[in-house]
């Protein structure tokens, strides 16, 4: 086959796949500017209903509140899980012995447990503690993430042990070594882990659906799903909801693209 | 140099994560196991031996939902991984301009939340949605196809949606794998006059075999736990025709007359499948390693 022809075919293929990947986003943005009726007619041009849709989404559907709920929860979960899991991942490498190796294996093995296998016991546990519909029942199960422990452990292997020895000779306390030497040196690992943790918390659906009962506590996925599955959904408003719930993750992706990819690949190292 | 300080630091640093995992992962799993031998409602639970397991074997809905889940996996995973691999190979070709743009576009679906893209696709495939509009205008169909309302088409819509969302995700793994292949192998193949098909099937696929295997396991694992998409696209319907096993567990626990004992039993079936997959993966990679 001619070189130029094969090159064009390859490019055409990539262009088609890229277009198919991006088209739903385009359609989402266009639809957010249209009335519900126009969207159902399959209108593919920008309309003038954007402000009205946004107003509806914030005023009548209270998506602003869900946005704040989601942001708060995701940020708290990300900070706590990063702290707890990086401490453990670090300790598993720096203070390695037989006992910690076994414990590490046990923690990492819990990655296998599918969430569905835990929902009923978790539900009953939190019901007994009277914590259902409380954000604690969303935060607590999320902060000890076995994947993050594993991720930090893998990345800590390359951390120079001589640095730690030197700091100890200088009289640094073990915790100071972690906070003022390890943490700044591992910034890109933390960034990748933060993206992973934030995305998981932001997109989490099944457990909040079970655990949160009052609408004022709803996170964005719950609120948007509720809107869309209503009796006569206002599609323009739903589209705004989808944009609100997707925009932050897209933004993070564009700003931290490199760490993003690292975070994904971290799972196979 | 074991001293008191390092011992103390070791265990205090590990303890929080360890306690969290124990309390929120192992304790629930263990109690799900205990629940699977019990029956009753709320706090009124009695042991009933293997009755739940016998019910599981005779439960038509369980087999239907398990079947649906496996159909998704069997159709979606090969198509998706094949597209991901082809795209990765093309993107690895330095002659292709604007590689970064294509890569970003194709990866973009992966950053959407499961609920959001499911709703988006539900609208795209609605009776009066854009796909039906297009098909009508091109005179491919005379009446709109009830994509989400038809047992067969609803499955197709779910599979198409899954492929759209996750192809870019797996592409990243293949791109990383391709970086580790020595470019001189491809140069040699070129000199020998190999075409795209030959290099793809005779060089790339065999060399990436471990990653292809790994991504297959990962995809299988996540398909076995499929929930968000189905709930928001079809709600499991029409009937049970798109319901997945995770959705069935959810329904058994919170939508139908709650039967915690039995739904714990169903969830252990998923657990067993996931564990089996993980063990399979570990065994195969170990063989490769030695």
Interface residues (C-beta under 8 A of the other chain):
Chain A: X1 X6 X7 X10 X11 X13 X14 X15 X17 X18 X19 X20 X21 X22 X24 X25 X27 X28 X31 X39 X40 X41 X42 X44 X84 X85 X87 X88 X90 X91 X92 X95 X97 X100 X103 X106 X107 X110 X112 X113 X114 X115 X116 X117 X118 X119 X120 X121 X122 X123 X124 X125 X140 X141 X143 X144 X146 X149 X173 X174 X175 X178 X199 X202 X203 X205 X206 X210 X220 X221 X224 X225 X228 X229 X235 X238 X242 X245 X246 X249 X250 X252 X253 X257 X261 X264 X265 X267 X268
Chain B: X5 X6 X7 X8 X9 X10 X13 X14 X16 X17 X18 X19 X20 X21 X24 X25 X26 X27 X28 X29 X31 X32 X35 X83 X86 X87 X90 X91 X93 X95 X96 X97 X101 X102 X104 X105 X106 X107 X108 X109 X111 X112 X113 X114 X115 X116 X117 X119 X120 X121 X122 X123 X124 X126 X128 X129 X130 X133 X134 X164 X167 X168 X169 X172 X173 X176 X195 X196 X211 X214 X218 X224 X225 X227 X228 X231 X232 X235 X245 X246 X249 X250 X253 X254 X260 X263 X264 X267 X268 X270 X271 X274 X275 X278
